[in-house]
Amino acid sequence: MKNKFFTHKFVPAAQIRRLRKGMVIKMENKYDVIIIGAGPSGIFCAYELLDKKPDLRVLMIEKGRSIEKRQCPKRVTKECVGCQPCSITTGFAGAGAFSDGKLSLSPDVGGTLPDILGYEKATELIGESDKIYLKFGADTNVYGVDKEREIREIRRAAINANLKLVECPIRHLGTEEGYKIYHKLQEHLKEAGCTMMFHTMVKNIIVEDNVVRGVVTDQDETFYADEVVAGVGREGANWFSHICKEHKIETKVGTVDVGVRVEVRDEVMQFLNENLYEAKLIYHTPTFDDKVRTFCTNPSGEVAAEYYEDGLAVVNGHAYKSKEYKTNNTNFAILVSKNFTKPFKTPIEYGKQIAQLSNMLCGGKILVQTFGDFRRGRRTTEERLCRNNLIPTLKDAVPGDLSLVFPHRIMVDIEEMLLALDKVTPGIASEETLLYGVEVKFYSNKVVVNKDFETSIRGLRTMGDGAGITRGLQQASANGISVARSILEGM
């Protein structure tokens, strides 16, 4: 039976008003700021609030576990046992705890902070959040800043292939080292006086006369604050879209990012890996003029499955700092960005439908196909996969046919992108290259905010990936600092 504390049951505002009628507010349930979600944006928001004003009463509510209790049995058993909630996607530090932990140090990558705050301010905040990561133990090495001759060569090859190279310095935490850094941050917040509630889902946000008043949890507890901040991440994007609809919070349809995770031998990507660590390349495909990009490169890494609400399996990738965990393969995502026009309003559901179709064909697991079979339009079989020189790092991936999952247009976009990338680093378009599906990013509920990240509800702010504002650890962390300062300025 599914644990009741992990359900996404949505409670209408009218019912909450009935529950609250005649209720006396207890002092212990009154806070200055309530933060929904303990991902990077929530962590850095709480850090900045308590650093600048230690006497603040700050409550952080997270539906997942504290970081020391986030253990994935699959790492031992090699089989997903369906933990609720999934420790890979939820809990303190959000999906960042078990990601490969790449910090993009340029405002050009990872979100829309420059559009909201201006390029100079976004750059400043990214620098400040980076200093906090360094304070808690991040590697001082930065990739992509001291290889001018090599980067010029990569840029030349990219231009010849009609690809745009986005130059971005990268600080790599590593999956296991990132976990340690976030553990230190959790302990720091505890010592600073932040109240943290785990295994707790916010059912709804209390709004009266277009002003936020507090939240109601799945344990029917009510907490009050004049400032409520939603930093729910990709895992909570669908929940927050329902909140926005219920309270008529202004939103607009965001971009859908859907695609595959590509796996090749390290030798194929060696020049890019050694000089950039993560080569961020953008392509506009010749057939449909669709925007396609590379994302989240993991040198000597492993492909991994992530499980969302209702057991939805999507693919991701990790990379470790320690040599004992390294593999012989590099993996990265190819994502096709789709923007829709009216009357379409449900980009998150669109992405989920594609992922669910893949899950249906594979018994709830991740589908894998060789690029050779992908181009021929035939299903990869267990026999052909065993003949492959390239050994999959995701051991329980199911051989299949991505043409039964993706629309034709996305199939063409992926093929054209791989052929273009092959001109930059030959071998990527090898017949043995592995494609895992589906990779989809759930940050398409784009909430309309002002420069203080306040929504159309006074006192309700939103930040991070779940609001469609950021798309990565560093901008999400910087976003948290910015929101905290806006709150402090109003006090």
N, C-alpha and C positions, 0 to 999 in steps of 0.2 A: 504493500500500500504506500502511495506517495505521501511523504511527510507534509502535514497541513501547513507547516511553516514555510514551505518553499513554493506554494501555489502562487499563481499570478491573478488570483480572484480580484476583480475590479468592483469597488463599491461606489455606487453613484453618490453625488454630492447631497442629494435630497435625503438619502438614508443617513448620511453622516450628520446632517443638521438635526434629524430626529434623535440620533444617539446623543448629541451634545446638548439637547434642550434641557435646561435646568441644571446642567453639570457645573460643579464648582472647580475652578482651575487650581490644582495643587501646585505649590511652589516648586516641588521637585520635578514637575512636568513642564516647567517654564524655562526656556533657554533663550539666549541671545541669537544664536544661529543654529539651524538644523541643516545638516548636509546629508543628502540622500545619495548613497554610493560611496565606497571607499577605494575607488580607482585613483589613478595619478592626479586627476584634477581635484578630487575631494581631499586627498592627502595634502597636496600643496596649498589648498585653500585653508584647511585647518592649521597647517604649519604656520602660514603667514599671519593668520588671525591671532594665534596664541603667542607668536613671536613678538608681535607689535603691541598686543594688549592681553597679557597673561591672565587677567581676572575675568575674561569673557567665559560665559557658559556655552560651550559648543558641544552639540550632540551629532554624532555620525552614525547613521543607520545603514547597515549592509546586510543583504539577504544571504550572503555566503559566509564562509568561515573566517576566523582570524588566520593570519598567514602561517603560523606554526601548525595549524590543523589542516592546511590545504595539502593533502596527499592524494596523488592519483594512482589507484591500484594497477592501472594498465601498465605503468612503468615496470612493474614486477611480473604481472600475469600476462602482459601483451594482449589482453582482451579487455574491452570496456565493460564494466559491470553496471553502468547506468546510475552512478551516484547522483543524488539530488540534494542540493544543486551541484552542478559539475565544478570540481575544484580547479579545472583549467581556466574556466571563463569567469567564475565568480569568487568573491572573497576579497580580503584586504589586498590592495594593489591591482584588483581587477584582472583582466587578461594580460596585463603587463608583467605579472609575477612570474609567469612561465613562458613569456615570449622570449625571443633571443635578446631583447633589451637593447635595441639600437636607438640612440638619441640623435635626431637630426638637428644639427646646430644652425640651420639656415631657415629663415622665415618663408622661403620659397617652397618648403616641403612640409607637409603634415597638417594642413588646415588653413583656415581663413582668418586667423588673427590679424594679419596685415590689412585685410579689407575692413575690419572693424575698428582697429586701434591705430592703423598707420604702420608703415614698414619700420620706421625708426623705433617706435615704441615696442612693436613685436620683437624686434631684434634685441632690445634691452631686456625684455622679460625672459626671452630664451636664455640669454646670458646669465641672468639671475637664478633661474631654475637649474641651469647647468652647474652653477657653483654649489647649490644645495646637494645635488647628486655627488659631486666631488667631495663635499664635506662628509658624506656618509659612505664613502669608499669606492666611488666609481673610478675606473681605469683612467689615468691621465692621458693616455695615448689617443690621438685623434687621427682618423684616416682621411685622406683626400686633401691635405694641406701642404704637403712637401714633395709632391711628385709632379711638378709642372710639366716636364718633358713628356712623361708617360701619359698624363691626362690630355695633353695636346694631341697625342697620337690616338687616344680613344675618341676624342672629340672629332678628329678628322674622319675616322672610320664611321662614326655615327652620322656625320653630315652626308657622307657618300651614300649612306643607306636611308636617307631622309628621316633619320631619328634625331630627336632633340635630347642632348645630354644636360640634365639639371645637376649642376655642381653643388654638392652639399657636404660639408664636413660631417663625419660620423664618429660618435663616441659609442663604442660597443661595450655594454655591461656584461653580456653573456647570460644565458638562462639561469645557471646556478648562482652566479655572482649577483645578478639582479635581484634574485630571491633574498639574498643576504642583506642587500641594501634596503629593500622594502621592509624587511624584518626590523632593522635598526630604526627606520622611520616610524614604524608602528609603536615600538617601545618609547621612542622620543615623544610621540603624541600622547601616549598614556601618562608619561611623567609630566608633560606640560599641562595635564588636566582635561584633555579631551575625553568625553564620555563616548564609548564605542559600543554599539549594540550589534551583535552578529546573529546569524540565523533569524533575521527579522526582515519581513517584507513590508514596505509602505504600501498600504492598500489605496490610499487616496490622499490628496492634499486639500486642506480646508481653506476655502476661499469665501469671503463675505464682502459684498459690495465692491468686488473687483480688487480686494486686498487680501494677501495671504495671511493666514492666522496660525497654521500649524499643519500637522500630519496625523493620520490614523494608521496604525500598524495592523498586521494580520492577527495580532494577539489582542485586538480591540483596545489597545492603549492609545491615548491621545496625548500628543506633545505639542506645545505651543511655542511660537517664536515669531518675531516681527520680520525675520529674514530666513527664508527657506531657499536652499540651493540644490538643484537637481544636477548631479554629476553621475548619471547612471551608466554611462558607457554603451558600447554596442549591444551588450546583453540586455540592457534595459530600454533600448530605443523603442521597441514595440509597445512596452508598457507606458512609456512617456507619451507616445503618440495618442494613446487612449485618454491619458490625463489631459492633453491639450484639447482633444475633441470635447471631453466632458465640460471643461471650464472655458471653452471658446478662446483658448490661447492662440494667438496668431502664428501660423506656420506657413511654409511653402514647400512644394514638392522638391525634394533633393535629388541628387544623382544616385543611380543604382550602379554599384561596382560589382561585377560578377565575372568569373573566369576560372582559371586553373592554376594549380601549383606545378611548376616544371622542375624536374630533377635530372641532373646531368653529372658526369664525373667531374671532380675538382679540376682535372687537367684542362677541361674545356673552358672553364671560367677563371683559370689561374691569373691571367694578366689583369683582368678586371678586379678580381678579389684582392690581389696584392696591392693594387694602386688606389682603388676607390673603396674597397670593402663592399659597398653597395652601389652599383651603377644604376642611377635613376634615369630611365630612358622613356621618352614619350614618342608615340607614333600616331599619325593619322592615316588610317588604312586607305589604300588606293580604290578599293571597290565601293565602300560605303562612307568613307571619310569619317569613320568613328575614331574617337580618342581611345588609345590603348596604352597602358603604361606597365612598366615593371615595378615590383613592390616587394619589400621585405626579403632581401637576399640573405641566405644563410650558408656561408662557406663551411665546408666540412660538417654540415648540419644534418638534421633529420626531419623528415616530413611527419606531421602529427595531425591527429583528428581532434576537433573541438566539438563539444556537445552543448547545444542550447536547449531552450525550453521544449518540452515534449520529445526530448531525445534527438533533436535535429542535429545531424552530423555534418560538419563542414571541415574543410582541410586548412591547415596552417603549417608553419615551419618553425623550427628552433635551431639555435646554434649555441654551443657551449664554449667557455673559455678554456676549461681544463682539457688537456690532451687525451685523457682517458675516455672522454665522451665523444671525441671527434670521429667522424666517418670519412669515407672517401668521396662523398657526393656533395654537391652544392644544389640547393633548391631556392626557387624564387617564384613569386606570383606574377601572372599576366592577368591584368584586370581590364575589362572593357567597361568604359563609363557610358552610361545611357541616361539621357535626359528626356523626360516625357512631357507632353503638353496636355492641356485639358481634353477630356474630363478625368484623366488618370490622376489618382490621389494616393495610391497605396504602394509606394516603391519597396517598402520593407516586405510586404506580402508577396510582391513579385519575385524578389530574391529568394524568399523562403520556398515558394512554389518550385523553383528550379532545383534548389537543394533537396527538397522532399522527393522530387522525381528521381534524382540520383540515388537517394536513400532507399527508395522503393525497389529499384533494380538490384541493389546490393545488400538487401537485408539489414538496412540501418548502418551500413559501413561506407567507406570511401571507395570510389571507383578509380581504377588506374588503367591507362591505355598507352601503348607505345605511339610515338608520333608517326611511325610508318603505318600502323593500322588506322590511326586517326585520318591520315591523308587518303587512305584507300577506302575509308568508309566501312571498315569491317571491325568486328569485335575482337579485342585481344583475348586470347585463351590462356589458360594456366600453362599449357605446354609451350606456347611461344614465349611467354614471360620467363619461363625457366631457361629457355635458350638464350635469353638476353644477357649480354656481358654486364649490363648495368643492373645491379641488384637493388630492389626497392628498399628504402629504409622504413617505410610504413608497412610492417609485416602482415597486417590483416587486411590490407587493401584488396579489393575484389576486381579481377580483370573484367573489363566490360567495354562498352561502346558509348562514347560521349555524344555521338550524333543522335542518340535516343533521349538525350537530356537537354542539350542546348538548342535554341533556335538556330536556323541556318546562318543567319547574319553573324551571330557570335562565333560560330565555328569558323567562318571565313576570316573574321577579325583575328582570331587566335592564330590561324595558320599564317596569315600574312605578317603578323608581328614576329613569329618565330623565324620566318624566312628573312626578314629584315635584320633581326638580331644575329643571324648566322653570318652576316657580312661584317659585323663588329667583332664577334668572337666565334670563328668557324667551329662547327661541331654541335652547336645548339640545335640545329635542325636535323640532327642525325636520326635515322629510323629508330634507334634504340632509346632515344630521349623519352622519358616518362612524363605523362600528363595525369595529374590527379584532380578529380572533381568532386564537389564543386567548392570553389573559394568564393565567398560572398561577404561583403562588408555591410553590417547593419547600422549605418549611420545616416540613413536617408530621411529621417524626420527632421527637417531643417526648421528650427524655431527662430522666429523673428525676434531679435534682441537689439537693444541700444548699445552705446559704447560702454555701459556699465554691466552689460549682459543681463539686464533686467527684461523680463518678458512683458507682455501686455497686462499681466497681473502685477500690481504694485507689491514689491517685497519678494517676489518670486524670481529668482535668477536661475540661469541654466548655463552649463559649460560642458566641454569635453566632446567625445565622439558621439554620445547618445543624442546630443542636440544638433548634430550635423555641423558643429563649429570646428572641431579638430579631427585629425586622422592619424594620430600617433602619440607616443609617450611625451615627447618634449613639448609640443604645443599644448597638449592637455595639461601638463604640469605648469607651464607658463600661464595658461588660462586660469588655473586655480589661484595663482598669486594675484592676477589682475582682479578677479572677482572679490577676493578678500580685501583688497585695497579699496575697491568701490564701496564695500560694506562699511569699512572703517571710516571712510570719508563722510558717510551719511550718519554716523553715530554722534 
